Amino acid sequence: MEKEKRANIDMKQYGMVIALIVIFLIFTFLSGGSNASPMNINNLVMQNGYVVILAVGMLLCVLTGNVDLGVGSTVALCGATSAIMVVDFGLPVPAAFLAALVIGLLAGVFEGFFIAVLGIPPFVVTLATMLMNRGLTYTILKAQTKGPLPASYTQIGAGFLPSVKIPFGDKDLDLLCVLVAMIVTILIVLSELKSGAAKKKHGFSRMSVWQTGFKLAAILGILWFFLMKLALYKGIPVVLALVVLLVGIYHFITSRTVAGRQVYALGGSIKAAKLSGINTSRVFFWVYTNMGILCAAAGIVLSARNASATPKAGDGFELDAIASCYIGGAAASGGIGTIIGAVVGAFIMGILNNGMSLIGWSTDIQKVVKGMVLLGAVTVDLVSKRKADR
């Protein structure tokens, strides 16, 4: 009988997850455990929810071999629009959210038109959008903060899902967090068993039992740590539910649909994509239009989190979103990257920001560190790619 082939854990695939854990543990030591407190874990989610949303959309732009420099100012414009509709015009909150989404859609269509139809380089178009939308934000806000926003508005950025507390020693746990952790654990284990059975049936190499067990233990350990910390605080934030929903949708789009495969094909080689019959102009158009809609979602979440809209909102968000994609394993040349990788990259950036703030590092030093991390991630990707090509 032929001996079954065994596969090893792909360290490149899980390298960023390992890096995330290591960075978190370093700041746990440096902050005396402050960054692992239930309150701080909750803050980490709320402070980075909009960055994750932007990173999801930015990944599609990066996959085409480009970026969108206008996301920060579009976030500010959409948040300002929504706040003005509520505060100045007295519109219901859902109508204000719809207005923000329309503005985001129009901003995305504007970029998509110049990039896809007129063939203007994305760098130039998005740089122009960054300047125009920031100017429009200052204009409609009259360089002033718009707020305070009502509780029904701020719920999406600072609220929590309905909570039922159960006793846990001398503390209370949120029942929903525990149930979600249990359900996700079952789904992950079943998925791993199904994947292993399918590989065995078709004769593909599989990881050994101990490697599979190690991988599951690491994944489930992170899951339970994260949700138990939230359970000890106020439960699951609304923004976390929104982020999980968006990540699930876009993970499906990029991995299971024709539209997603076309984005990867375009990033791999635009000439080959055209020769294979892909309408590259249409791909560019929907990718940048989609980015505008996600900017609106991030703008709503940010203004809700701050309970107001400010002219400088979203300043530098484009850099965090782009860095999240590259740190998460996306290739600078396009065609390589995953939604989950971008999410992991966003949380690495979030842990860095949060940890450095907790231990009292200045914002100037924080920028230096983030720049070094971004440069290191891209350098490792390019060096490993060159070695593979030899």
C-alpha positions in Angstrom: 0.0 0.0 0.0 1.4 3.4 -1.0 2.3 5.6 2.0 0.1 8.6 2.4 1.8 11.9 1.6 1.9 14.4 4.5 1.8 18.2 4.1 3.4 20.6 6.6 1.8 23.7 8.0 2.3 26.6 5.6 4.2 29.1 7.7 3.8 31.8 5.1 0.0 31.5 5.4 0.0 31.6 9.2 3.1 33.9 9.6 1.0 37.0 10.1 -1.2 35.3 12.7 1.9 34.3 14.6 3.2 37.9 14.3 0.0 39.2 15.6 0.2 36.9 18.7 3.8 37.8 19.3 3.2 41.6 19.0 0.2 41.3 21.4 2.3 39.3 23.9 5.1 41.9 23.7 2.7 44.8 24.5 1.1 42.7 27.2 4.5 42.5 28.9 5.4 46.1 28.3 2.0 47.4 29.5 1.8 45.2 32.5 -1.2 43.4 31.1 -3.3 46.5 30.4 -3.8 45.7 26.7 -5.3 42.3 27.6 -8.0 43.8 29.9 -11.6 43.2 28.8 -12.1 47.0 28.4 -9.1 47.4 26.2 -10.0 44.4 24.0 -13.4 46.1 23.5 -11.7 49.4 22.7 -9.4 47.6 20.2 -12.4 46.3 18.3 -14.2 49.7 18.3 -11.1 51.7 17.4 -10.2 49.5 14.5 -13.7 48.5 13.1 -13.6 51.2 10.4 -10.0 50.4 9.5 -11.0 46.8 8.9 -13.9 47.9 6.7 -11.5 50.1 4.7 -8.9 47.3 4.5 -11.4 44.9 3.0 -12.2 47.4 0.2 -8.6 48.4 -0.2 -7.5 44.8 -0.7 -9.5 44.7 -4.0 -7.7 47.8 -5.2 -4.3 46.3 -4.1 -5.1 43.1 -6.0 -5.4 45.1 -9.2 -1.9 46.5 -8.5 -3.1 49.9 -7.4 -4.3 51.7 -4.2 -7.0 54.3 -3.4 -5.5 57.4 -1.8 -8.8 59.1 -1.4 -10.5 56.8 1.2 -9.7 59.0 4.3 -11.3 62.1 2.8 -14.3 60.1 1.4 -14.8 58.7 4.9 -14.9 62.3 6.3 -17.3 63.5 3.6 -19.7 60.7 4.1 -19.7 61.0 7.9 -20.2 64.7 7.6 -23.1 64.3 5.2 -24.8 61.8 7.5 -24.3 64.0 10.6 -25.6 67.1 8.8 -28.7 65.3 7.7 -29.5 64.4 11.3 -28.5 67.5 13.2 -29.4 70.3 10.7 -32.2 68.7 8.7 -33.7 66.4 11.3 -33.9 63.4 9.0 -34.4 60.0 10.6 -31.1 58.1 11.2 -31.7 55.4 8.6 -32.3 58.1 6.0 -29.1 59.9 7.0 -27.2 56.6 6.7 -28.7 56.1 3.2 -27.6 59.6 2.2 -24.0 58.8 3.3 -24.1 55.6 1.3 -25.3 57.5 -1.8 -22.4 60.0 -1.4 -20.0 57.2 -1.1 -21.4 55.5 -4.1 -21.1 58.7 -6.2 -17.5 59.1 -5.0 -16.7 55.6 -6.1 -18.5 56.0 -9.4 -16.5 59.2 -10.0 -13.2 57.5 -9.4 -14.3 54.4 -11.5 -15.3 56.6 -14.4 -11.9 58.3 -14.7 -10.0 55.1 -14.1 -12.0 52.6 -16.1 -13.5 54.7 -18.9 -10.9 57.5 -19.4 -7.9 55.4 -18.5 -6.4 57.9 -16.0 -3.9 56.2 -13.7 -5.6 55.3 -10.3 -2.8 57.1 -8.4 -3.6 60.4 -10.0 -7.4 60.0 -9.8 -7.5 59.0 -6.1 -5.0 61.7 -5.2 -7.3 64.3 -6.8 -10.2 62.7 -5.0 -8.4 63.0 -1.7 -7.9 66.7 -2.2 -11.4 67.4 -3.5 -13.4 65.4 -0.9 -11.3 66.9 2.0 -12.1 70.4 0.6 -15.8 69.5 0.3 -15.9 68.2 3.9 -14.5 71.5 5.2 -17.0 73.4 3.1 -20.1 71.6 4.1 -19.1 71.5 7.8 -17.9 75.1 7.6 -14.7 73.9 9.3 -16.6 73.1 12.5 -17.6 69.9 14.3 -21.1 68.7 13.7 -22.8 67.1 16.8 -23.7 65.8 19.2 -25.4 62.9 17.5 -28.4 61.0 19.0 -28.1 57.7 20.7 -29.9 55.9 17.8 -27.1 57.1 15.6 -24.1 56.3 17.9 -25.4 52.8 18.5 -23.8 51.4 15.4 -20.3 52.7 16.4 -20.5 52.5 20.2 -23.4 50.2 21.0 -23.6 46.5 21.8 -25.8 43.6 20.8 -28.5 42.6 23.3 -26.9 41.0 26.3 -27.9 38.3 28.8 -25.5 38.0 31.8 -24.8 34.6 33.5 -22.8 34.2 36.7 -19.1 33.3 36.4 -17.4 33.2 39.7 -17.4 36.7 41.2 -18.1 38.2 37.7 -20.8 38.0 35.0 -20.4 36.7 31.5 -22.3 37.7 28.4 -24.2 34.6 27.3 -24.2 35.6 23.6 -20.4 35.7 23.5 -20.2 32.2 25.0 -22.8 30.8 22.5 -21.0 32.4 19.6 -17.7 30.9 20.7 -19.3 27.5 21.0 -21.0 27.6 17.6 -17.9 28.9 15.8 -15.8 26.2 17.5 -18.1 23.5 16.2 -18.1 24.9 12.7 -14.3 25.2 12.6 -13.8 21.6 13.8 -16.4 20.3 11.4 -14.8 22.3 8.5 -11.4 20.9 9.3 -12.7 17.3 9.5 -14.6 17.7 6.2 -11.5 19.2 4.5 -9.3 16.3 5.7 -11.8 13.7 4.6 -12.0 15.3 1.1 -8.2 15.4 0.8 -7.9 11.8 1.8 -10.6 10.7 -0.7 -8.9 12.4 -3.6 -5.4 11.4 -2.6 -4.1 14.9 -1.6 -1.4 15.3 1.0 -2.7 16.1 4.5 -1.2 17.5 7.7 -0.4 15.0 10.4 -2.7 14.7 13.4 -0.5 16.7 15.7 -0.1 19.5 13.2 -3.9 19.7 12.7 -4.4 19.6 16.4 -1.8 22.4 16.9 -3.4 24.6 14.2 -6.9 24.1 15.7 -5.7 24.7 19.2 -4.1 28.0 18.2 -7.1 29.2 16.2 -9.6 28.2 18.9 -7.4 29.6 21.6 -7.4 33.1 20.0 -11.2 32.8 19.4 -12.0 31.9 23.0 -9.6 34.5 24.5 -11.1 37.2 22.3 -14.8 36.4 23.0 -14.3 35.7 26.7 -12.7 39.1 27.2 -15.7 40.7 25.4 -18.0 38.5 27.5 -16.5 39.9 30.7 -17.1 43.5 29.5 -20.4 44.4 27.8 -20.7 41.7 25.1 -20.4 41.9 21.4 -20.1 45.4 19.9 -22.5 46.2 17.0 -19.5 47.3 14.9 -17.9 43.8 15.4 -21.1 42.2 14.0 -21.0 44.5 11.0 -17.3 43.8 10.4 -17.8 40.1 10.6 -20.7 40.3 8.1 -18.7 42.4 5.6 -15.6 40.2 6.0 -17.7 37.1 5.3 -19.3 38.6 2.3 -16.1 39.8 0.7 -14.2 36.6 1.5 -16.9 34.7 -0.4 -16.7 37.2 -3.3 -13.0 37.0 -3.6 -12.7 33.2 -3.2 -15.9 31.8 -4.7 -17.2 34.1 -7.4 -16.2 34.8 -11.0 -16.0 38.6 -10.2 -13.4 37.8 -7.5 -11.3 35.6 -9.7 -11.3 38.3 -12.4 -9.8 40.8 -9.9 -7.0 38.3 -9.2 -6.5 37.7 -12.9 -6.3 41.4 -13.6 -3.7 41.9 -10.9 -1.6 39.0 -12.1 -1.4 40.3 -15.7 -3.7 42.8 -17.2 -2.7 41.8 -20.7 -3.4 38.1 -20.0 -6.7 39.1 -18.5 -7.8 41.0 -21.6 -6.7 38.1 -23.8 -8.8 35.7 -21.7 -11.9 37.8 -22.4 -12.1 39.7 -19.1 -13.5 43.2 -19.3 -10.8 44.9 -17.3 -12.5 48.3 -17.5 -15.6 46.9 -15.8 -13.4 45.2 -13.1 -11.7 48.5 -12.4 -15.0 50.3 -12.3 -16.8 48.0 -9.8 -13.7 47.7 -7.6 -13.4 51.5 -7.1 -17.2 52.0 -6.9 -17.2 49.4 -4.1 -14.4 51.2 -2.3 -16.6 54.3 -2.2 -19.5 52.4 -0.6 -17.2 50.9 2.0 -15.8 54.4 2.7 -19.4 55.5 3.5 -19.9 52.5 5.9 -16.6 53.4 7.6 -17.6 57.1 7.7 -20.9 56.2 9.4 -19.1 54.0 12.0 -16.5 56.6 12.7 -18.9 59.5 13.2 -21.1 57.2 15.4 -18.1 56.2 17.4 -17.1 59.9 18.0 -20.8 61.0 18.3 -19.9 63.8 15.9 -18.4 64.6 12.5 -15.2 66.7 12.1 -13.4 68.2 9.1 -10.2 66.2 9.9 -12.0 62.8 10.4 -10.3 60.0 8.5 -7.0 61.8 8.2 -4.4 59.2 7.3 -6.9 56.3 7.1 -5.7 55.5 3.6 -2.3 54.7 5.0 -3.6 52.4 7.6 -5.8 50.6 5.1 -3.0 50.2 2.6 -0.5 49.1 5.3 -3.1 46.5 6.5 -3.2 44.9 3.1 0.6 44.7 2.7 1.2 43.5 6.2 -1.5 40.9 5.7 0.4 39.4 2.8 -0.9 41.2 -0.3 1.7 41.6 -3.0 2.7 45.2 -4.0 2.5 44.1 -7.7 -1.0 42.9 -7.3 -2.7 39.5 -7.8 -1.9 38.1 -4.4 -3.7 38.6 -1.1 -6.7 37.5 0.9 -9.5 39.2 2.8 -8.5 37.4 6.0 -4.9 38.5 5.6 -6.0 42.1 5.3 -8.1 41.8 8.5 -5.1 40.3 10.3 -3.0 43.1 9.0 -5.5 45.7 10.2 -5.5 44.2 13.7 -1.7 44.1 13.7 -1.8 47.9 13.0 -4.5 48.3 15.7 -2.5 46.4 18.3 0.6 48.5 17.5 -1.4 51.8 17.8 -3.1 50.7 21.0 -0.1 49.1 22.6 2.2 52.1 21.9 -0.4 54.5 23.3 -0.8 52.4 26.5 3.0 52.4 27.2 3.2 56.2 26.5 5.0 56.4 23.3 4.6 59.6 21.4 2.6 59.8 18.1 5.9 60.6 16.3 7.6 57.4 17.5 4.4 55.5 16.7 4.6 56.6 13.0 8.2 55.6 12.9 7.4 52.1 14.2 4.4 51.7 11.8 6.5 52.8 8.9 9.2 50.2 9.8 6.6 47.4 10.1 5.1 48.3 6.7 8.5 48.5 5.0 9.6 45.2 6.6 6.4 43.4 5.4 6.8 44.6 1.8 10.5 43.8 1.8 10.0 40.3 3.1 7.3 39.7 0.4 9.5 41.0 -2.4 12.7 39.2 -1.3 10.8 35.9 -0.9 9.3 36.3 -4.3 12.6 36.9 -5.9 14.0 33.8 -4.3 11.1 31.8 -5.5 11.6 33.0 -9.1 15.3 31.9 -9.1 
